[in-house]
Amino acid sequence: MSEMLNCSVARSDPQVKNSEFSLGDISGIIGFADRELSGAISLCFPRNTAFFVYEKMTGEKVDQIEANVRDAVGELANIVAGGAKTILSKYGISYHISIPTIVVGKNHSLAHKFNTPIVAIPFQVEGKPFTMEVVMKVAKKS
């Protein structure tokens, strides 16, 4: 992401999330699944971080979460999920990814239905916060 945005992106320590409420105003969600693995990756941005990221991607300033901002957040989620898929394929793990779903609204709910812990990974892009949430379930082998 730092290369695409041409700015620094810093990661903090992951933590288990104990709430279904998003840590942002807009979230891009990509589901993934195969026979042995299913889950989702969510990128959750406060509105000002989403505006900053959109401006870095397009050169355009915005002050509303409009269609272009939603598309940019969805594209970022797609890039992250695709990158993870490439890395995991080197270890023999493969899965299919969904098209992005975008959810907008302060304190919106992201109720992942996998009955497993949600890992929240805080990031900062040029000092502006966002969070990646990862939830996954590995099928029991018979």
NORQUIVEN-V894788 format. One line per field, one symbol per residue. phi: phi as a letter, one per 40 degrees, with the letter a starting at -180 (. if undefined). psi: psi as a letter, one per 20 degrees, with the letter a starting at -180 (. if undefined). A space follows every 10 residues. Layout:
phi->???
psi->???
This chain:
phi->.ccccfacbb bbccaccbbc cccababbbb caaacbaaia bbbbbcdccc cccccccbgb cbbbcbdccd cccccccccc cccccccccc bgbbabbccc bbbbicfccb ccbbfbcbcb bcbbbfgbca bbbbbabbcc cc
psi->hhghilrqpp qrpqqppjqi pqkaippppp qqqahipqaq pppopqghgg ggggghhijp qqjqnaghgg ggghgggggg ghghggghhi jjpqrqqrqq pppqqpkqpn nplikrqppp oqrpolipqr pppppqppqp p.
